[in-house]
Amino acid sequence: MPDLILTQADTGKSFMVHPGDVIAIQLKENPTTGYRWAIDRSDDTILALQSSDFVGPPGTGIGGGGTRTFTFKAQKPGAVHLQLKQWRSWEGDSSIIGRYDVTIQVQN
């Protein structure tokens, strides 16, 4: 169970956590469009990615949307300006249709 769960509504905000805390970021995604959320900028030494999972709602057929959850673990004290982008990786940065950013402060 994450210690902190963030959603699209939290973009642009700052949060304080402690080493060992688990942070989950849940963002809407429809991978059948080709657009997926990806990490654009982070610092693995302070905030380590544990997993990136997509889950569609029960009963959703092919082509339905769902939620992408990035799970991070706070490693050591410091600050990270975490930036995510929603894009088609094979088309490059010109395909970015969404951005998400938060500042995570890890303190003892």
C-alpha positions as a Markdown table, in Angstrom:
| # | Residue | x | y | z |
|---|---|---|---|---|
| 1 | Met | 0.0 | 0.0 | 0.0 |
| 2 | Pro | 1.5 | 3.3 | -1.0 |
| 3 | Asp | 2.2 | 6.0 | 1.6 |
| 4 | Leu | 1.2 | 8.7 | -0.9 |
| 5 | Ile | -1.1 | 8.4 | -3.9 |
| 6 | Leu | -1.1 | 11.2 | -6.5 |
| 7 | Thr | -3.4 | 11.9 | -9.5 |
| 8 | Gln | -3.7 | 14.3 | -12.4 |
| 9 | Ala | -5.1 | 16.9 | -10.0 |
| 10 | Asp | -1.8 | 17.0 | -8.1 |
| 11 | Thr | 0.3 | 18.2 | -11.1 |
| 12 | Gly | 2.4 | 21.3 | -10.2 |
| 13 | Lys | 2.4 | 20.6 | -6.5 |
| 14 | Ser | 5.1 | 19.7 | -4.0 |
| 15 | Phe | 5.0 | 16.8 | -1.5 |
| 16 | Met | 7.2 | 15.7 | 1.4 |
| 17 | Val | 8.0 | 12.1 | 2.1 |
| 18 | His | 10.5 | 10.1 | 4.1 |
| 19 | Pro | 13.2 | 7.5 | 3.0 |
| 20 | Gly | 11.4 | 4.2 | 2.5 |
| 21 | Asp | 8.0 | 5.8 | 1.6 |
| 22 | Val | 6.2 | 4.5 | -1.5 |
| 23 | Ile | 4.6 | 7.0 | -3.8 |
| 24 | Ala | 2.1 | 6.0 | -6.5 |
| 25 | Ile | 1.1 | 8.3 | -9.4 |
| 26 | Gln | -2.1 | 7.3 | -11.1 |
| 27 | Leu | -2.8 | 8.9 | -14.6 |
| 28 | Lys | -5.5 | 8.2 | -17.1 |
| 29 | Glu | -4.2 | 6.4 | -20.2 |
| 30 | Asn | -5.6 | 4.7 | -23.3 |
| 31 | Pro | -2.6 | 2.7 | -24.7 |
| 32 | Thr | -4.5 | 1.6 | -27.8 |
| 33 | Thr | -4.2 | 5.2 | -29.1 |
| 34 | Gly | -0.4 | 4.8 | -29.0 |
| 35 | Tyr | -0.1 | 7.5 | -26.4 |
| 36 | Arg | 1.5 | 6.3 | -23.1 |
| 37 | Trp | 2.8 | 8.0 | -20.0 |
| 38 | Ala | 6.6 | 7.8 | -19.6 |
| 39 | Ile | 9.2 | 9.3 | -17.3 |
| 40 | Asp | 10.7 | 12.5 | -18.8 |
| 41 | Arg | 12.9 | 13.5 | -15.9 |
| 42 | Ser | 13.7 | 12.1 | -12.5 |
| 43 | Asp | 16.5 | 11.2 | -10.1 |
| 44 | Asp | 16.8 | 7.5 | -9.4 |
| 45 | Thr | 19.2 | 8.0 | -6.6 |
| 46 | Ile | 16.5 | 9.9 | -4.6 |
| 47 | Leu | 13.3 | 8.4 | -6.1 |
| 48 | Ala | 13.6 | 4.9 | -7.5 |
| 49 | Leu | 11.0 | 3.6 | -10.0 |
| 50 | Gln | 9.6 | 0.3 | -8.6 |
| 51 | Ser | 7.0 | -0.4 | -11.3 |
| 52 | Ser | 4.8 | 1.0 | -14.1 |
| 53 | Asp | 1.5 | -0.8 | -14.6 |
| 54 | Phe | -1.6 | -0.3 | -16.7 |
| 55 | Val | -5.0 | -1.5 | -15.5 |
| 56 | Gly | -8.2 | -1.1 | -17.4 |
| 57 | Pro | -11.6 | -1.1 | -15.6 |
| 58 | Pro | -13.4 | -4.5 | -15.3 |
| 59 | Gly | -15.4 | -5.2 | -18.4 |
| 60 | Thr | -13.6 | -2.7 | -20.6 |
| 61 | Gly | -13.3 | -4.0 | -24.2 |
| 62 | Ile | -10.4 | -3.6 | -26.6 |
| 63 | Gly | -9.7 | 0.1 | -27.1 |
| 64 | Gly | -10.9 | 1.1 | -23.7 |
| 65 | Gly | -8.9 | 3.4 | -21.4 |
| 66 | Gly | -7.7 | 2.8 | -17.9 |
| 67 | Thr | -5.1 | 4.0 | -15.5 |
| 68 | Arg | -1.3 | 3.9 | -15.6 |
| 69 | Thr | 0.3 | 3.7 | -12.2 |
| 70 | Phe | 3.9 | 4.6 | -11.6 |
| 71 | Thr | 5.2 | 3.4 | -8.2 |
| 72 | Phe | 8.4 | 5.0 | -6.7 |
| 73 | Lys | 10.3 | 4.4 | -3.5 |
| 74 | Ala | 12.0 | 7.3 | -1.7 |
| 75 | Gln | 15.7 | 6.3 | -1.3 |
| 76 | Lys | 17.5 | 9.1 | 0.5 |
| 77 | Pro | 17.0 | 12.8 | 1.4 |
| 78 | Gly | 16.9 | 15.3 | -1.4 |
| 79 | Ala | 14.5 | 16.9 | -3.8 |
| 80 | Val | 13.3 | 15.6 | -7.2 |
| 81 | His | 11.3 | 17.5 | -9.8 |
| 82 | Leu | 9.6 | 14.5 | -11.4 |
| 83 | Gln | 8.4 | 15.1 | -14.9 |
| 84 | Leu | 6.2 | 12.7 | -16.9 |
| 85 | Lys | 5.0 | 13.0 | -20.5 |
| 86 | Gln | 2.2 | 11.4 | -22.5 |
| 87 | Trp | 3.5 | 10.6 | -26.0 |
| 88 | Arg | 4.1 | 8.2 | -28.8 |
| 89 | Ser | 7.7 | 7.1 | -28.2 |
| 90 | Trp | 8.3 | 6.2 | -31.8 |
| 91 | Glu | 7.3 | 9.7 | -32.9 |
| 92 | Gly | 9.5 | 11.6 | -30.4 |
| 93 | Asp | 8.9 | 14.7 | -28.4 |
| 94 | Ser | 6.8 | 16.3 | -31.1 |
| 95 | Ser | 4.0 | 13.9 | -30.2 |
| 96 | Ile | 3.7 | 14.9 | -26.6 |
| 97 | Ile | 0.0 | 15.6 | -25.7 |
| 98 | Gly | 0.2 | 15.7 | -22.0 |
| 99 | Arg | 2.7 | 16.6 | -19.2 |
| 100 | Tyr | 2.7 | 15.9 | -15.5 |
| 101 | Asp | 5.1 | 17.2 | -12.9 |
| 102 | Val | 5.5 | 17.2 | -9.1 |
| 103 | Thr | 8.2 | 18.0 | -6.7 |
| 104 | Ile | 9.0 | 15.3 | -4.2 |
| 105 | Gln | 11.0 | 16.3 | -1.1 |
| 106 | Val | 12.5 | 13.4 | 0.7 |
| 107 | Gln | 13.4 | 14.3 | 4.3 |
| 108 | Asn | 14.5 | 12.3 | 7.3 |
